[in-house]
């Protein structure tokens, strides 16, 4: 069983920054990919960024250049550093991971960009 615990969401003004964190509790195997998805009201859940244990990260076009995903493999932790936030970034952000043949989700953390 893998548990993903997110933190760092909140209210931020347009142009501001936030940093999300996700810690995975894992035992007996290594996670392959870790990343972030988001779901805005009335929309589908979409990929924001993800990164394998090694190699380059993948970003959605809408966040490339503004968001940075950082992964700490020994700590089973993934961060999402978000800069130049705008109202389109308002959504619930979900941590995602896969490993041992399963996909895991966190409970989500709300990010609201508003003045």
ZIJOBEL-V933797 format. One record per run of one state. SS is the DSSP state (@ for helix, = for strand, . for the rest). FROM is the first residue (numbers start at 0). TO is the last residue. If there is no record, write none. Layout:
# ZIJOBEL-V933797
ss-><SS | SS>
from-><FROM | FROM>
to-><TO | TO>
This chain:
# ZIJOBEL-V933797
ss-><. | = | . | = | . | = | . | = | . | = | . | = | . | = | . | = | . | = | . | @ | . | = | . | = | . | = | .>
from-><0 | 2 | 7 | 9 | 12 | 17 | 25 | 32 | 39 | 44 | 52 | 57 | 59 | 63 | 64 | 66 | 72 | 76 | 82 | 86 | 89 | 90 | 99 | 101 | 105 | 108 | 113>
to-><1 | 6 | 8 | 11 | 16 | 24 | 31 | 38 | 43 | 51 | 56 | 58 | 62 | 63 | 65 | 71 | 75 | 81 | 85 | 88 | 89 | 98 | 100 | 104 | 107 | 112 | 114>
